């Protein structure tokens, strides 16, 4: 069963004392199975966002220890900062990352809150999906009155805490309260303006955020509010859904910012929030100079931003992930205030194991040297996968060149689609380079298993059989992928830049080599398999793919030679 993963993003009310921040964040590392991903302090807000990920039980243990340490080191009676707050650990959201439902995350949030209330004596509220009643779903309602309003709020029957003491005692005077949630991935995102005016920044925030602004009789911010039949102020909705926002002045940078919380990036992605803010700022005589991420962002959000700006430029989307990251950073101005390193800000990159893809992460020279060494891996299977990746990379190159060819401007999207396909095939084949070596290592490990008893012999025999099947499946996948990838080269021979015919042809030759090389690996592993029905079925399928590949290669090379 795949691991369940949740993210925890506590915000502590300390952004200036580096030693305190470090002490509080470091307790996360005392829990095995939890990875501390990010510590993002803000001096002006006097607040730090801490992010860590792991399986649910270890994560809530780490969250409990962090809340306890923050309560020891932070005195809320002396706290000042620009950001709304009411506790030493102000908020503690739990976010589903992988293989876990929101309902399950809610249960963990409630479990964490109950323990904080009982063992630490800190009062708190559940919000978002963990809320116990509708009015508590909104964090702003739970935190209304902030720390200074807690003495009255905690004893108000309507705002009795969900856990912890319902009184402002000496302990609570120091710790304040906490809000715990289960929520979707939230992107905390600030947009920088070429002004120092908080009022102007707020005006833009009101244009954009979902809650909008209060309607007034004279249409001016200082006018008398228009009330509905219940006596509540009528609001003019903002432009974007699932967006919260306010304007503020950041002394550290000497500029005003709009601080957004994007609470559902499937409804309002980062790039839409940025672009619409640019339009609103320009309409008010201001200019957006860049933006800032607080905490982490999912990789797909960055790739979607890159695709959005590439489409606006009518440029090919079929470029590498690394290039897309650069485009997203520059297009959103994420490096406006300080350097932006995707390896430190994109959640998937933070979770990557550096040793997961040892071959693909090598230099070309090191990879060749490793192949030539006395070690049996990487062998023919890995090399076949890599040759296939190089082949479709050539086809993708021709697609990208054709997309940018002078006079073919109206065809950019056609070639972009082919380049995107090519990148997908390339990435699949690159992943199979290491996977083929992993498959070989599984066989070696199975042969090393003990065989002293009959039971051990049976387990060893089954492990060898399973590993051998896997060592057939991986090169067979290389065959399938390399053969399918030839559609990119075929299209480029037919419709792409004719000055690059030779590049497309070399791509075809590489794909053929990948298919034939991988098939040899299928056959050599199939001969040792006990399950002969499976072995014969895979050989028959392999023969079919190889013949189709050779037929297509012959057809395409004939076409190329006729055109040359």
Helices and strands as residue ranges (DSSP letters): E 5-12, H 18-26, G 27-30, E 34-42, E 47-54, H 56-73, G 76-78, E 89-98, H 102-115, I 116-120, E 124-128, G 134-136, H 139-142, G 147-149, H 150-153, G 157-159, H 170-175, E 178-183, E 187-193, H 198-208, E 213-214, E 235-236, E 243-250, E 255-262, H 270-283, E 288-294, H 299-312, H 321-332, H 342-345, H 347-351, H 364-372, H 380-403, G 409-411, H 412-447, H 454-495, G 498-500, H 501-526, H 532-563
